[in-house]
Amino acid sequence: MKNIILIFLNMVALNSYSQVTFMVTKQAQLDNLEYIPSSPNVDRGIIITTTPGQDSATMVTNLSVFRKIDTIYGNLSIRVTALTDFSGLDNVVIIGGLYIYDNTNLVDLSSMRGPKVATQVVVSDNPNMIKCAEFSGELELDFIKIERNSQLNILNLKLDSIIPTWQNGVVIIVENNDNLDSIRISDKRARVSNLIFKNNPITNNIHFNTERDSLFGVSLINMPSLEKVSGFDGVSIMSSAWILNNPKLGKLCFIKQTLERRGVGYLKLDSNGVGANTEAEILATDCTDFNTGIAGVLNYEELQLYPNPAYNEVYVGLQEHTTSYTIYDISGKTVNQGFVESSGRISLETISNGMYVLMIGNKRSKLIVQ
């Protein structure tokens, strides 16, 4: 079957290089895109958006048309739309980048299971996005950037099938997400080479599951709530590590294990917690119990809470029958127990501000009380 190549109108002379971008504002436009044979001399892209005062009945609400498309020559930008469901991008090849930004109705990006290829994926400035989970499929790309999503609370990237377009591996950048409390990245095919985490003010822990034995770089910068970084189990060498201005981060066991194996080429440490400001301090750290305790059993996917951070109450969804709950502090001490109301409400009026774990049955999630 011949590849279907997405081409846009407003053609230019084929013997000159030009970029043509097609703007889509209506679902009918997206469903009826026109196709013509491609030329290697013409670069094309799509912007999916809305116009001021546009009738909501005409807005783009689904991306299923992309299941009929093999290749987009150029960038695919999805901005300022009414989209809530980002499925449909499963197998499309994007010769440029995928940009998802300023989408006020976007709450959960977990519906996105593609694209198959994109040089880069940027998810930024989506003001109501709470959850961003896996990018699955044989995704080829060089970097993923998650930035300035002010309500993003859960970042759980399952990148087990990615393939780098850059020979040294894939770069992950997560920065300036004001309510992001945990970062979990799975990289079982060992394709991630560089991790940059900056200016995420309430991020408490980071876990990186990888089979990779070397990393080009790790940066942890300006993370005032960061207390624990775990995983990195197979990493024996890092070209560089910049760990700066993380006042609560005291144990750098993932750096210690690398130093004890083959080493870190360039290690920059400053203004971290006690035990994390010199190489000597790191090597003296006791890491025997580092992967035990309550942080080791958190599962942020199982139990969904809202709002989180919470104030006087939190909801876990409607309960068909009475269900008991337990709230633990970060040391593992029980601070409250009771039964979930039929509405799913749990009162937090007696709970002090701080970070906790809420457990219901065999499900659990981090809970932040403000």
N, C-alpha and C positions, 0 to 999 in steps of 0.2 A: 504493500500500500504506500502510495506516494505521501511524503510529508506534506502536511498542510501548512503553508507559510502565511503568517499574518502580515498583510501589507496595507498601507494606508493610502488614502487619496492624496491629492496635491502633489503629483509626481514631479520630479525634477529630471533634468537631463542625466542619462545613465553614465555619461562619461565624466561627470563631476561629482565630487563627494559632498553630500549634504545630509543634514539630519532633519527628518520629518516627524513631528509628533502629532498624534491624533487625540483630540480631547473628547471624552465621552461623558455626557451628563445624564443620559436617560437610559433606562433598562432596554427600551426598544432599540436604541442605537447599538448597545452592546450585543444584543441578540442577533443583530443583522449586519455585523461587520462584513466588509467585502474583502475578497482575497484575489491576488494576482501573483504570477511568478515573481520570485525575488531576484534582486540584483545585489552582488557583493559590494557595489559602490554606493549603496543607499542605506543609511541607518534609520531605523524607525522605532518609535516608542508610543506608549499609550499613557494618558493621564485620565483616570476615572475620578470624577469629582461632582459637585453640585453647583448650581448658580444661585445667587441671592434671590429669595422669594420663590424658588422653584416649588411646584406642586409636589407634595410628598408621594403622590400616586405615580409619578413618572420617574422617581429617583431609582438609581441602581440599587438593587437589594440582593442580588445573587450573582455569583461568578461562574455559574455552571457552563457557560459558553466556552470557557477555556478548556473544558474536557475534549472539545472538538479541535483544538488548536495544538499543533506540535511545537511551533517556534515563534517567538516574538523577537524581532530584530530591533533592539533598543531597550530602554527602561520601561518597566511597568510601575507607575506611580498611582497609589490609591490614597486619595487625600480628601478631607472634608466631605465624607460621604455618610449615607445612612446605613451602611453595611454593618450587620452584626455577625454574619456567617461568612467566613473566609475559605470555605471549602470550594473545590473546583479547580484549584491550582496544582493538583496532584502531579501531573505528568508534563506540564508545559515547560519548554525550554526558553529561558529568558537570556538573550545574549547580553543584555545590560544588567542592571540591578533591580531589585524589588524594594520599593519604598512605601511604607505604610505609616502615614502620619496625619495628625489633626482629624481623626475620625471620632467624633464625640459619642457615637452610639456603640463603639467597640468596647466590650467589657471583657471578653475572653477570646484570646487568639488561638486557643487549643484546637479549633476546628480546622486550622490550616495544616495540610499534610503535604505540602509541596512548597515551591515548585521543584521540578526535577533538576534544573540547572539555573543558577543566577550567580553572577560574579560577586554580588554582595546583597545582603538583606539588612535593611535599616528599618527599625520600628521605633518611632519617636513622636513625642508630643501628642499622644493619644490620652486625653485628660481623664477618661473614665475607665481605662483598661486596668483590670484587677489582676488578671492571670495571663501568663504567656508560657505555654508549655512546649511540647515537642515539635520539632521540624523533622518529619520522618521521610522515608523514601530515599532513593539514591541521589541525594542533593549534592550537587557540585557547586562550590563557592569558595571565595577567598576570605571573606570575613562577615561576621554578624555583629551588628551594633544595636543595642537596646538603650535608649537614652530619653530622659526628660518625660517619662510617663508618670505623672504625678501621683496616681493612685495604684500603680503596680505594686502588688503585695506578694505574689508568688511567681518566681521565675524558676522553671524546672525544664531545662533544655535537654532533650534526649536526642543526641547527635550521633547515634550509633551507626548510621548509614551514610554519613557525609563523606564526600570525596573532595579533597582540596584541588582547586585550580592553580593555586600557587604552590610551587614545589616544596616549600618548607612547611606547609600546613595552613590550618585555618586560624584566624585571629578572632577572638571573642572580646568585645568591648561592652561593658555595662557601666553606665555612669549617669549621675544626676537624676536618679529616680527616688523621689523624696520619701516614699512609703514602702520601699522594698525591704522586707525583713529577712529574707533568706534567698540564697542562690544555690541551685543544685544543677550540675552539668554532668551528663553521662557521655563518655567518649570511648566506647568499648573497642572501636576500630583504630584508636590511637591516631587521630587525624588533627587534633587541636594542638597548635604549637605555641600560641601566645595568649595569655589571659590578662586583661586590663580591667580592674575594678576601681572606680574613682567616684568620690563625692556622692555616695549612697548613704545618707545620714543615719538611718535606723537599721541597716543591715547588720544582723547579729552573727550569722554564720554562713560560711561558704563551704560547699563540698564538691570536689572534683573527682569523678570516678573515671580513671583512664588506664589503659594498658600501655601507654606510651612510656619510653624509658628516657626521653630527653625533651626539654622544653626550650624554646627560644627565649621566652621571657615571662615573668609574672610580676604584675604591678598591683599593689594594694595601697591606695593613696586616699587620705582624708576620709576615713571610715570611722567616725567617732563611737559607734556602738558595736563595732566588730570585736567579738570575743574568741571566735574559734574558726580555724581553717583546717579542714580535714580532707582525707583522700590522698591523691597524688601517690598512690601506693607503689607504682612501678618506676617512678621517676628517679633516675640516678644522676642526672646532670641537668643543670640549667645554665644557659648562657648569661642570663642576668635576672636579678630579682630586686625590685624597688618596693620597699615596705616602709611607708612614711606616714606619720600623723594618724596613727591608729591607737589612741591612748588606752583602750581596754584590751588590746591584743597582747597577751603576755606569753603565750606558748606558741612557738613556731616549729612544731614538731615535723611539719612537712618539709621545712628547710633543713632541719637537723638531719633527717634521714638522707637527704640529698648530699649534704656536706660529708656525711659518714660514708657515702658510696663513692661517687666520682667528683662531686663538688659543684660549686656555683662560680661561674666565671667572674661576674661582677655583682657584689652584694651591697646594696645601699640601704642603711637602716637609720631611722631618726624619729624621735618623738612617738614611740610606741609604748606599750605597757612594760612593766618590770619584767626583765628577762628576754626582751625582744629588741635590744638596741645595739648589741655587739655580737660578733660571731662567737666569742667565748661564752657569752650568756646563753646563746642558743644551744651550743654543744653541752652546756651544763644542765639543761632542762631535763627533768624527769618526765618521760613520755610513756611510762609503762601503763598508765590508766587513761591515756588520751582518748581512745575510742570507746570508752565505757561511759556509763551515766546517761542522763536523760537526753543529752544532745545526740547520742548515738542511736536513739530509737525513734526520733521524730520522723514522721512521714507526712509531708505537706500536701499530698494528693488525696489522702483518704477522707478526711473530714473537712467539709467546707463550712466556713463560718462567715457571718456578716453581721454588722460591720467588723472589720479587723484592721486597725486598732478599734477597740470598743470603749464605751464609757460606763454606763450603768447597767447595760445588758448586751447580750449577744444572742444571735439566732443560729440554729443548726438545721432549720427546715422542719416541716410538719412531722410529728411523731404519731404513728398509728397506735402505739401503746406506750405506757409509762416506761421511760428509759432512764437509768441512773447515769450520772456523770461524776468525774473526779477532776479537780484542777490541781496541778502540781506547780511548784516554783522551779527555777532552773537547777536547784540542787537536788530535786527529786522529792522534796517534802510536800505532803498533801496539805493544801491550804483551804480547800472547800470541797464538799460533796453534796449531792442532792439528786433530785429527779428533774428531768427536762419537762417543761410544761407542754401541753398538747400542741400549742402554737409553735413550739420549737424554741421558746425563750428560755434563757438562763440568766438569772439576776447576778450582777457583779457588784452590787452596792456595798458589800463587805470586803471586797478585794482591793488591796492597795495598788497604786500605779506600778506597772512593771511588766515583765515578760513571763509567761506561764505556758504550760502545756495542758490542753483540755483533752480528756480521754473519755470516749463513750464506747463501751464494748471493746472491740479490738481496733477501733479507729482513733486517731489522734491528730492534733494540729497545734502549732504554736498559736498562742493568744496574747495579744498585747492590750493591756488595760491602761487607759490614759485618764 
